Amino acid sequence: MEPLDDVRTDAYLRRLGVVRPRRATGGSLRELHLRHLRTVPFENLAIHLGEDIALTRDALFDKIVTAGRGGICYELNGAFAQLLRALGHRVELLQARVYGKDGGVGIPYDHLALRVDGRWLADVGFGEHSAHPLDLEEPGEQKDPCGVFLVRPAADGAEGDLDVLRDGVPAYRLETRPRVLADFRAGAWWHRTSPESGFTRGPVCSRITEDGGRITLRDRTLIATSADGDRTEEELTTDEEVRAAYRAEFGIVLDRLPVALHPRTQVGSGA
C-alpha cells in the first residue's frame, strides 16, 4: 500500500489537531497515539447503517479524515499505520485474537494492532485500551492512564506469540509475524455480519476525553466516565437527542440513525 502524500498527511494531522513532527520519535508517536484516541472515535456505526467496511488506503482516509468518522480496529489502526509511515515510522501490521469472557480467544484476524519502529505496540482501535503505546521490550508492568498493562510471552501459544494484559486480565493474544491489510478482510467481514460478533448487536461510539475520562454512546445510552472512575448514564429518548449527541460528543453528523443488525438479546461470544 502506497503511503499518504503530503496533502493527505497534513489533512490527517489537522483532523487530530497536531502539527507535523520534525522527526519520527517515540515522543511524537506517543502524542499522535493519544490525540488519535481523543479525536477519532471507536465506532461500529457502519455495520448498523448498512455501510461496507472497505480496507483500502483511499476508503480509510475518506472515512476517517474527509468524512470525520471513526471505525473499528481494522479501519482505525489501518489508517493510523498510513499516517505513521508517511511521517517516517516503520510500521508492521499484526494480527491478534481477542480473549472472551470465557477465557478463550476469538477468530483468526480478530483484531489488528501495530508494531512501530520494532519496539512499540500502538493500538488506537481496541476501544478501552492503553492511552499510550506499550513497550514490547519491557518485561514488567507498564503503568498507563487507562490501567496497568503487561506484555508477556504466551505460555500455551505458538513461538513468538504475546499476551497483552490490562489490570491482570488478558485482552488479546498477539502474533508477531507481519501481515498486510488485505489479510484482515475475512475478519472484518465476520465482525460486520456474524450474530456471534459483539459488533453486530448494537451501535457503539466511544472516545477518550481531554480530561482522561471516556464518553460512550451505546444504542441510546450516553455514558460518561471520569478519570477517577465516576460514571453517569443518560437515556436519550428522541432521535434528535441521539443525533445531537453524535454531533456534540463525536463530531459525527448522521441523516439517519443506525439500527442494530443483530439485537443484543441474541446469544454469542463477541470481540
C-alpha positions as CSV (number, residue, x, y, z in Angstrom):
1,M,0.0,0.0,0.0
2,E,1.4,3.4,-1.0
3,P,1.9,5.9,1.8
4,L,-0.1,9.1,2.1
5,D,1.1,12.1,0.2
6,D,1.9,15.4,1.9
7,V,-1.5,16.9,1.3
8,R,-3.4,13.9,2.9
9,T,-0.8,13.6,5.7
10,D,-1.4,17.3,6.6
11,A,-5.2,16.8,6.4
12,Y,-4.9,13.8,8.8
13,L,-2.8,15.8,11.2
14,R,-5.4,18.7,11.1
15,R,-8.1,16.1,12.0
16,L,-6.0,15.2,15.1
17,G,-5.2,18.8,15.9
18,V,-1.4,18.4,15.9
19,V,1.4,19.9,13.9
20,R,3.7,17.8,11.8
21,P,6.5,16.3,13.9
22,R,10.0,17.3,12.9
23,R,11.2,13.7,13.4
24,A,9.7,10.3,13.9
25,T,10.4,9.6,17.6
26,G,8.9,7.7,20.5
27,G,7.7,11.0,21.8
28,S,5.9,12.1,18.7
29,L,4.4,8.6,18.4
30,R,3.1,8.9,22.0
31,E,1.5,12.3,21.2
32,L,-0.1,11.1,18.0
33,H,-1.4,8.0,19.7
34,L,-3.2,9.9,22.5
35,R,-4.6,12.6,20.1
36,H,-6.0,9.9,17.9
37,L,-7.8,8.2,20.8
38,R,-9.2,11.6,21.9
39,T,-10.3,12.7,18.4
40,V,-11.2,9.7,16.3
41,P,-13.9,7.6,18.0
42,F,-14.0,3.8,18.1
43,E,-17.4,3.2,16.4
44,N,-19.2,0.4,14.6
45,L,-21.9,2.6,13.1
46,A,-21.2,1.4,9.5
47,I,-22.4,-2.1,10.5
48,H,-25.8,-0.8,11.6
49,L,-26.1,1.7,8.8
50,G,-25.7,-0.9,6.1
51,E,-22.3,0.5,5.0
52,D,-19.4,-1.5,3.8
53,I,-16.1,-1.7,5.7
54,A,-13.5,-1.3,2.9
55,L,-9.9,-1.9,3.8
56,T,-8.1,0.2,1.2
57,R,-6.0,3.3,1.6
58,D,-8.5,5.7,-0.1
59,A,-11.5,4.3,1.7
60,L,-9.9,4.6,5.1
61,F,-8.7,8.1,4.5
62,D,-12.0,9.2,3.1
63,K,-14.0,7.9,6.1
64,I,-11.7,9.0,8.9
65,V,-10.3,12.2,7.6
66,T,-12.7,13.5,4.9
67,A,-16.0,12.4,6.5
68,G,-14.8,12.9,10.1
69,R,-15.9,9.4,11.2
70,G,-14.3,6.7,13.3
71,G,-14.3,3.0,12.8
72,I,-13.4,-0.4,14.2
73,C,-9.8,-1.7,14.7
74,Y,-9.1,-2.6,11.0
75,E,-10.1,0.9,10.0
76,L,-8.5,2.9,12.8
77,N,-5.2,1.1,13.0
78,G,-5.1,0.6,9.3
79,A,-5.4,4.4,8.7
80,F,-3.1,5.2,11.6
81,A,-0.4,3.0,10.1
82,Q,-0.6,5.0,6.9
83,L,-0.1,8.2,8.8
84,L,2.8,6.9,10.8
85,R,4.5,5.6,7.7
86,A,4.1,9.0,6.0
87,L,5.8,10.6,9.0
88,G,8.8,8.3,8.8
89,H,7.9,5.5,11.2
90,R,8.5,1.8,10.4
91,V,5.1,0.1,10.9
92,E,4.1,-3.5,10.8
93,L,0.5,-4.8,10.9
94,L,0.0,-7.6,13.5
95,Q,-3.0,-9.9,13.9
96,A,-4.4,-10.7,17.3
97,R,-7.2,-12.9,18.8
98,V,-9.3,-11.2,21.4
99,Y,-9.9,-13.0,24.7
100,G,-13.6,-13.6,25.6
101,K,-15.2,-13.6,29.0
102,D,-14.8,-17.4,29.0
103,G,-11.1,-17.1,28.7
104,G,-10.9,-18.4,25.1
105,V,-9.6,-16.5,22.1
106,G,-11.6,-15.3,19.2
107,I,-11.3,-15.9,15.5
108,P,-8.0,-15.5,13.5
109,Y,-7.6,-11.9,12.4
110,D,-10.0,-10.9,15.2
111,H,-8.0,-7.7,15.8
112,L,-5.4,-5.5,14.0
113,A,-2.6,-3.9,16.1
114,L,0.6,-2.1,15.1
115,R,4.3,-2.7,15.8
116,V,6.1,0.6,15.3
117,D,9.8,1.0,14.9
118,G,10.3,-2.6,16.0
119,R,9.6,-1.7,19.7
120,W,6.2,-0.1,20.3
121,L,2.8,-1.7,20.3
122,A,0.4,1.0,19.0
123,D,-3.3,0.4,19.2
124,V,-5.9,3.1,18.6
125,G,-8.6,0.6,17.6
126,F,-9.4,-1.6,20.6
127,G,-12.0,0.6,22.4
128,E,-10.8,0.7,26.0
129,H,-7.1,0.1,25.9
130,S,-3.8,1.9,26.7
131,A,-3.7,5.7,26.1
132,H,0.0,5.4,25.2
133,P,1.9,2.9,23.1
134,L,3.2,-0.1,25.0
135,D,6.9,-1.1,25.1
136,L,7.3,-4.5,23.6
137,E,10.8,-4.7,25.2
138,E,9.6,-4.1,28.7
139,P,9.1,-7.4,30.6
140,G,7.4,-5.8,33.6
141,E,4.2,-3.9,34.2
142,Q,3.6,-0.7,32.4
143,K,1.5,2.0,34.1
144,D,-0.8,3.9,31.8
145,P,-3.6,6.4,32.4
146,C,-6.0,3.7,31.3
147,G,-4.6,0.9,33.6
148,V,-1.6,-1.3,34.3
149,F,-0.5,-3.3,31.2
150,L,1.7,-6.3,30.8
151,V,3.1,-7.8,27.6
152,R,4.4,-11.3,28.1
153,P,5.1,-14.5,26.1
154,A,2.1,-16.6,25.7
155,A,2.5,-19.8,27.7
156,D,0.5,-22.1,25.5
157,G,0.7,-20.3,22.2
158,A,2.9,-20.6,19.2
159,E,6.5,-19.5,19.5
160,G,6.7,-15.7,19.5
161,D,3.1,-15.2,20.5
162,L,2.5,-12.5,23.1
163,D,-0.4,-12.0,25.6
164,V,-1.4,-8.4,26.3
165,L,-3.0,-7.9,29.7
166,R,-4.8,-5.0,31.2
167,D,-5.1,-4.8,35.0
168,G,-4.2,-8.5,35.2
169,V,-6.8,-9.6,32.7
170,P,-5.8,-10.9,29.2
171,A,-7.0,-8.6,26.5
172,Y,-5.7,-10.3,23.4
173,R,-3.1,-12.7,22.0
174,L,-0.7,-11.1,19.5
175,E,1.2,-12.8,16.7
176,T,4.4,-11.1,15.9
177,R,4.6,-12.1,12.2
178,P,3.9,-9.0,10.0
179,R,0.7,-9.1,7.9
180,V,-0.8,-6.9,5.1
181,L,-4.1,-5.1,5.3
182,A,-5.8,-7.4,2.9
183,D,-5.2,-10.3,5.3
184,F,-7.8,-8.8,7.6
185,R,-10.7,-8.7,5.2
186,A,-12.2,-12.0,6.3
187,G,-12.1,-10.9,10.0
188,A,-13.7,-7.6,9.0
189,W,-16.4,-9.5,7.1
190,W,-17.1,-11.8,10.1
191,H,-17.4,-8.9,12.5
192,R,-19.6,-7.0,10.1
193,T,-22.1,-9.9,9.5
194,S,-22.0,-12.6,12.2
195,P,-24.6,-12.7,15.0
196,E,-21.8,-14.0,17.2
197,S,-19.8,-10.8,16.8
198,G,-20.2,-8.3,19.5
199,F,-20.2,-5.6,16.9
200,T,-23.4,-6.6,15.3
201,R,-25.5,-6.5,18.4
202,G,-25.9,-2.7,18.6
203,P,-24.3,0.6,17.7
204,V,-21.5,2.0,19.9
205,C,-19.3,5.1,19.6
206,S,-16.6,5.9,22.2
207,R,-13.5,8.1,22.7
208,I,-11.2,9.2,25.5
209,T,-12.0,12.7,26.7
210,E,-9.5,15.6,27.2
211,D,-9.6,15.2,31.0
212,G,-8.7,11.5,30.8
213,G,-12.2,10.1,31.1
214,R,-14.3,8.5,28.4
215,I,-17.6,9.3,26.6
216,T,-19.6,6.5,25.1
217,L,-22.9,6.3,23.2
218,R,-24.2,2.8,23.3
219,D,-27.5,2.5,21.5
220,R,-29.4,5.4,23.1
221,T,-27.5,5.4,26.4
222,L,-24.9,8.2,26.8
223,I,-22.3,7.1,29.3
224,A,-19.7,9.5,30.8
225,T,-16.9,8.1,32.9
226,S,-14.4,10.4,34.7
227,A,-10.7,9.8,35.1
228,D,-11.5,8.8,38.7
229,G,-14.0,6.2,37.6
230,D,-17.2,8.1,38.4
231,R,-19.9,7.1,35.9
232,T,-23.1,8.6,34.8
233,E,-25.7,7.4,32.3
234,E,-28.4,9.3,30.4
235,E,-31.1,7.7,28.4
236,L,-31.8,9.6,25.2
237,T,-35.5,9.4,24.3
238,T,-35.8,11.0,20.9
239,D,-34.0,10.5,17.6
240,E,-32.9,14.2,17.6
241,E,-31.3,13.8,21.1
242,V,-29.3,10.8,19.7
243,R,-28.2,12.7,16.6
244,A,-27.3,15.7,18.7
245,A,-25.1,13.5,21.0
246,Y,-23.3,12.1,18.0
247,R,-22.6,15.7,16.8
248,A,-21.6,17.2,20.1
249,E,-19.5,14.4,21.5
250,F,-18.0,12.8,18.4
251,G,-18.4,15.3,15.6
252,I,-20.4,12.8,13.6
253,V,-23.4,14.1,11.6
254,L,-26.0,11.5,10.7
255,D,-29.0,11.9,8.5
256,R,-30.4,8.6,9.8
257,L,-29.8,6.6,12.9
258,P,-28.1,3.2,13.0
259,V,-30.4,0.2,13.7
260,A,-29.0,-2.9,15.4
261,L,-28.2,-5.6,12.9
262,H,-28.4,-8.4,15.4
263,P,-30.0,-7.1,18.7
264,R,-28.3,-7.7,22.0
265,T,-30.8,-10.3,23.1
266,Q,-29.1,-12.8,20.8
267,V,-26.6,-15.1,22.5
268,G,-23.0,-15.4,21.4
269,S,-19.4,-14.5,22.3
270,G,-18.1,-11.4,20.5
271,A,-15.0,-9.4,20.5
